[in-house]
Structure formats: structure tokens, C-alpha cells
């Protein structure tokens, strides 16, 4: 378990239309199984919680570890997370001494906000494959980046200490429908001023990425409206044949009702499916 201080949170979501991703974590084997449409897509080595009970040498009894068991949704995704007084970046680059590594997938456990338990990178790669953490799930940094770029928010993570047989057996009611968080209706221009922080900015970024207009994002969209959002919107507007890039003109980079409606339709954002099958 690690209490994380969120430094640069990017709830990044890849194109998940008609694709279901699930995660299984086996604490006994220290393996993370990534499922795509019900089949194992990839297996990663991980470190899970250190054993909380001492057992005699040579015993085959596996004690409980500090990593919680159950099915939990990913509710926060963070690039270069900060841990306590350890910054996530140094001189603009990932901090090699950050015990959380380069990515954080925060899990909602017992109603918390995803900043206690999570799937994250590490500054101690030799710990991978062992029971070594305070409760979180550690991955090699290259692996956690790959996972981060695949799974969307609300992905269900099933954690257990039994046997793995290639079948995801977590709670099917967890992370059932992420499309319910998206809006078909234009929320209003006040939500898209520079520095505005809200869920509609994130949806805007997801729609831009899904339509191929996300090149100005460094890693992905966020809840904060930035110049990267404006430039991406402007490119989408110009592609619609609209002209005039000055403020208040059709291609100024700020979404209006028509821009929003076209993005909703062209991105298929309301068809996102994260069901089990």
C-alpha cells in the first residue's frame, strides 16, 4: 500500500470501441494477465504485497499478503506520479528514484479515490516476481507504460491468490459500462476555456484521439483544457472545411455545438464497450 500524491494526472484512454479489457492479478504466481475480449492477450511479471505473517522455512503454506483481494476498477491514471516527498520528475524527466515508477493506475478499494492501492512502475526492478510491496502491484517500467497505453479508465482488476486458468472470474458488475460517463450533448463553452478543469475536457480529448486528431498530446488527454487541446480541436475543425482561425471564428480551436456533435458522431464515443464478453 502506498499513499500517492498525484502530481500530473492524465486519465488517458485508448480507442476501446467494441473492445473489452480486463485484468487478473495472481498473488501466488505474481503474474498479471491482460484480457482482451475474454482471451488472455499478454502476461506480465509483477510484485505484490509482502507477506504479513511469518511461516516456517520450507512450509508450503502461502500466507496472506498486504495486497487486497477482490475486483476493483481503475479510477485514476497518472503519468510520473509523485510519492510523498519524492517528485515524479527531475528536470522534466522521470525520476529514477521514484518508487512508483513512471505510471500509476489507481484502484478504488473500499471507496477510496484510487490513491492508496494501485498498479505502478518501480525504481527497484529486481523486486519484480517477488512479494515485496506494501500492498500495491509493481511492474517493470516498460511494462506499466505498455499497460497504461492499452487499458481505459474503469477497467476491472480482479486480484486473487488461487489458480489461473485463462478465464477472468472477477465481479462482472465492476467496471461494466464506462460509456455512461460520456455526454452526447454539448455542455457549453464555459467548460472549454484555457485552464478549465472538468470531465468534458477529458471526453473532448478522447474523441479527438479516436478520430485521429490527438497528435499534440504528449501522452494523452486530461481534465484540463490546454493549448494541446486547442490545437487538436483546430485541426479537426479545419478538416471539416471550416475557415477562420482567429478567436470567435469557425476554426479557432474552441469547440462549439457543431464541433462537439461531429466529434461524438465520428468518434463513436457512446459505443464504448467494457463488458465481460
C-alpha positions as CSV (number, residue, x, y, z in Angstrom):
1,X,0.0,0.0,0.0
2,X,1.3,3.4,-0.9
3,X,-0.4,6.7,-0.3
4,X,0.3,8.6,-3.6
5,X,0.4,12.3,-4.1
6,X,-1.0,12.9,-7.6
7,X,1.4,15.3,-9.4
8,X,0.4,15.1,-13.1
9,X,-2.8,13.1,-13.6
10,X,-3.8,12.1,-17.1
11,X,-6.9,9.9,-17.3
12,X,-5.7,8.6,-20.6
13,X,-8.0,6.3,-22.6
14,X,-7.1,4.5,-25.8
15,X,-9.6,3.5,-28.5
16,X,-11.8,1.0,-26.7
17,X,-14.7,0.8,-29.2
18,X,-16.1,-2.8,-29.2
19,X,-13.2,-4.0,-27.1
20,X,-13.3,-5.3,-23.6
21,X,-10.2,-5.2,-21.4
22,X,-9.9,-7.0,-18.1
23,X,-7.0,-7.6,-15.7
24,X,-6.3,-10.5,-13.5
25,X,-3.6,-10.5,-10.8
26,X,-2.5,-13.7,-9.2
27,X,-0.7,-13.0,-5.9
28,X,0.6,-16.6,-5.7
29,X,2.4,-16.6,-9.0
30,X,3.0,-12.8,-9.1
31,X,1.6,-12.6,-12.7
32,X,-0.7,-10.0,-14.3
33,X,-2.9,-11.3,-17.0
34,X,-4.3,-8.8,-19.5
35,X,-7.5,-10.0,-21.2
36,X,-8.9,-8.7,-24.5
37,X,-12.4,-9.7,-25.4
38,X,-12.3,-12.6,-22.9
39,X,-8.9,-14.0,-24.0
40,X,-5.5,-13.6,-22.4
41,X,-3.7,-11.0,-24.5
42,X,-0.4,-10.8,-22.5
43,X,1.1,-11.9,-19.2
44,X,3.4,-9.7,-17.2
45,X,5.5,-10.4,-14.1
46,X,4.7,-8.3,-11.1
47,X,5.5,-7.8,-7.5
48,X,2.7,-8.0,-4.9
49,X,2.4,-7.3,-1.2
50,X,4.9,-8.6,1.2
51,X,3.7,-11.5,3.4
52,X,2.1,-10.3,6.6
53,X,2.7,-13.5,8.5
54,X,5.9,-15.4,9.1
55,X,5.9,-19.1,8.3
56,X,8.4,-21.9,8.9
57,X,11.2,-22.4,6.4
58,X,10.2,-25.0,3.8
59,X,6.5,-24.7,4.5
60,X,4.2,-24.8,1.5
61,X,1.5,-22.7,3.2
62,X,1.2,-19.4,1.4
63,X,0.3,-16.6,3.9
64,X,-1.9,-13.7,3.1
65,X,-0.2,-10.6,1.7
66,X,-0.9,-6.9,2.1
67,X,-2.4,-6.7,-1.4
68,X,-6.2,-6.7,-1.2
69,X,-8.3,-9.4,-3.0
70,X,-11.4,-8.8,-4.9
71,X,-12.4,-6.9,-8.1
72,X,-11.6,-3.2,-8.3
73,X,-12.0,-0.6,-11.0
74,X,-9.1,1.6,-12.2
75,X,-10.3,5.1,-11.3
76,X,-7.1,7.2,-11.7
77,X,-4.3,7.1,-14.3
78,X,-1.2,9.2,-13.7
79,X,2.0,9.9,-15.6
80,X,5.1,10.3,-13.5
81,X,3.2,10.1,-10.1
82,X,4.6,11.8,-7.0
83,X,5.1,9.7,-3.9
84,X,5.2,11.5,-0.6
85,X,8.2,13.9,-0.9
86,X,9.7,12.2,-3.9
87,X,8.9,14.1,-7.1
88,X,7.7,12.3,-10.2
89,X,10.1,14.2,-12.4
90,X,13.5,15.8,-12.2
91,X,14.5,18.4,-14.7
92,X,11.5,17.4,-16.8
93,X,12.4,13.7,-17.0
94,X,11.0,10.7,-15.0
95,X,12.7,10.5,-11.6
96,X,14.7,7.2,-11.5
97,X,14.4,7.2,-7.7
98,X,10.6,7.3,-7.6
99,X,9.3,4.1,-6.1
100,X,6.1,4.4,-8.1
101,X,8.0,4.4,-11.3
102,X,6.6,6.2,-14.4
103,X,2.9,5.3,-14.3
104,X,0.1,4.8,-11.8
105,X,-3.2,3.0,-12.2
106,X,-5.2,3.8,-9.0
107,X,-7.7,1.2,-7.8
108,X,-10.9,2.1,-6.0
109,X,-10.6,-0.1,-2.9
110,X,-13.1,0.3,0.0
111,X,-14.4,3.5,-1.5
112,X,-11.1,5.4,-1.7
113,X,-10.2,7.6,-4.6
114,X,-7.6,5.5,-6.2
115,X,-4.6,7.0,-4.4
116,X,-3.8,4.2,-1.9
117,X,-3.6,0.9,-3.9
118,X,-2.6,0.8,-7.5
119,X,-0.6,-0.8,-10.3
120,X,2.6,1.2,-10.8
121,X,6.1,1.1,-12.0
122,X,9.2,0.7,-9.8
123,X,12.6,2.0,-9.0
124,X,13.6,-1.5,-7.9
125,X,13.3,-3.8,-10.9
126,X,14.9,-6.7,-9.0
127,X,11.8,-6.9,-6.8
128,X,9.5,-7.9,-9.7
129,X,8.3,-11.5,-9.3
130,X,8.5,-11.3,-5.5
131,X,6.2,-10.5,-2.6
132,X,7.9,-7.2,-1.9
133,X,5.5,-4.2,-1.9
134,X,3.4,-2.6,0.9
135,X,0.2,-3.7,-0.9
136,X,0.4,-2.2,-4.4
137,X,1.2,-4.1,-7.6
138,X,4.6,-3.3,-9.1
139,X,5.6,-3.7,-12.8
140,X,8.7,-3.1,-14.8
141,X,8.5,0.5,-16.1
142,X,8.4,-0.6,-19.7
143,X,5.5,-3.0,-18.9
144,X,3.5,-0.4,-16.9
145,X,3.8,2.1,-19.8
146,X,2.5,-0.5,-22.2
147,X,-0.4,-1.4,-19.9
148,X,-1.2,2.3,-19.4
149,X,-1.5,2.8,-23.1
150,X,-3.9,-0.1,-23.6
151,X,-6.4,-0.1,-20.8
152,X,-9.0,2.6,-20.2
153,X,-10.3,4.0,-17.0
154,X,-12.9,1.8,-15.3
155,X,-11.1,-1.4,-16.4
156,X,-11.9,-4.1,-13.8
157,X,-9.0,-5.6,-12.0
158,X,-9.5,-9.0,-10.3
159,X,-6.9,-9.8,-7.6
160,X,-6.7,-13.3,-6.0
161,X,-4.3,-15.9,-4.7
162,X,-5.8,-19.0,-6.3
163,X,-5.1,-20.7,-9.6
164,X,-5.2,-19.0,-13.0
165,X,-6.7,-20.9,-16.0
166,X,-7.1,-18.3,-18.6
167,X,-10.6,-17.3,-17.5
168,X,-11.5,-14.0,-15.9
169,X,-13.6,-14.7,-12.8
170,X,-13.9,-11.3,-11.2
171,X,-17.1,-9.5,-10.3
172,X,-18.9,-8.7,-13.6
173,X,-20.6,-5.7,-12.1
174,X,-17.4,-3.8,-11.6
175,X,-16.4,-1.5,-14.5
176,X,-19.4,-2.6,-16.5
177,X,-20.0,0.4,-18.7
178,X,-17.6,3.3,-19.0
179,X,-19.6,4.9,-21.8
180,X,-22.2,6.0,-19.1
181,X,-19.7,8.7,-18.2
182,X,-19.8,10.4,-21.6
183,X,-22.2,13.1,-22.8
184,X,-23.9,13.3,-26.2
185,X,-25.0,16.9,-25.5
186,X,-22.7,19.9,-25.8
187,X,-22.1,21.1,-22.2
188,X,-21.4,24.8,-23.1
189,X,-18.4,26.9,-24.0
190,X,-17.6,27.8,-20.3
191,X,-16.2,24.3,-20.0
192,X,-13.5,24.9,-22.7
193,X,-11.7,28.0,-21.6
194,X,-7.9,27.7,-21.1
195,X,-7.2,26.1,-17.7
196,X,-10.8,24.8,-17.3
197,X,-10.7,21.5,-15.3
198,X,-13.7,19.2,-15.8
199,X,-14.8,15.8,-17.2
200,X,-16.0,17.3,-20.5
201,X,-12.4,18.3,-21.4
202,X,-11.3,14.7,-20.9
203,X,-14.2,13.5,-23.1
204,X,-13.2,16.0,-25.8
205,X,-9.6,14.6,-25.7
206,X,-10.8,11.0,-26.0
207,X,-13.0,11.9,-29.0
208,X,-10.1,13.8,-30.7
209,X,-7.8,10.8,-30.3
210,X,-10.4,8.4,-31.6
211,X,-10.9,10.5,-34.7
212,X,-7.1,10.8,-35.3
213,X,-6.7,14.4,-34.1
214,X,-4.7,13.9,-30.9
215,X,-1.1,14.4,-32.1
216,X,-0.5,17.4,-29.9
217,X,-1.0,15.5,-26.7
218,X,2.3,14.4,-25.0
219,X,0.8,11.2,-23.6
220,X,-2.9,11.6,-23.8
221,X,-5.8,13.9,-22.8
222,X,-6.5,15.2,-19.3
223,X,-9.3,17.0,-17.5
224,X,-7.5,20.4,-18.0
225,X,-8.1,22.3,-21.2
226,X,-4.6,23.2,-22.6
227,X,-3.1,24.6,-25.8
228,X,-2.7,21.0,-26.9
229,X,-6.5,20.6,-26.7
230,X,-7.0,23.8,-28.7
231,X,-4.6,22.8,-31.4
232,X,-6.1,19.4,-31.8
233,X,-9.6,20.9,-32.0
234,X,-8.4,23.4,-34.5
235,X,-7.0,20.7,-36.8
236,X,-10.3,18.8,-36.5
237,X,-12.3,22.0,-37.4
238,X,-10.1,22.7,-40.4
239,X,-10.6,19.2,-41.6
240,X,-14.3,19.9,-41.7
241,X,-13.7,22.6,-44.2
242,X,-14.2,25.4,-41.7
243,X,-12.0,28.5,-42.1
244,X,-11.0,31.4,-39.9
245,X,-8.6,30.7,-37.1
246,X,-9.0,33.9,-35.1
247,X,-10.9,33.9,-31.8
248,X,-14.6,33.6,-32.5
249,X,-14.2,32.2,-36.0
250,X,-15.2,28.7,-37.1
251,X,-11.7,27.1,-36.7
252,X,-10.4,28.9,-33.6
253,X,-9.7,25.7,-31.7
254,X,-12.5,26.1,-29.2
255,X,-15.3,23.5,-29.5
256,X,-18.9,24.8,-30.2
257,X,-22.1,22.7,-30.5
258,X,-21.3,21.6,-34.1
259,X,-17.8,20.6,-33.3
260,X,-19.0,18.6,-30.3
261,X,-21.8,16.9,-32.3
262,X,-19.5,15.9,-35.1
263,X,-16.9,14.5,-32.7
264,X,-19.5,12.5,-30.8
265,X,-20.7,11.0,-34.1
266,X,-17.4,10.4,-35.8
267,X,-15.6,9.0,-32.7
268,X,-18.4,6.6,-31.7
269,X,-17.7,7.6,-28.1
270,X,-21.1,6.4,-26.9
271,X,-20.4,2.9,-28.2
272,X,-17.5,2.2,-25.9
273,X,-18.0,-1.4,-24.5
274,X,-16.1,-2.7,-21.5
275,X,-18.4,-5.6,-20.7
276,X,-17.0,-9.1,-19.9
277,X,-17.7,-10.7,-23.3
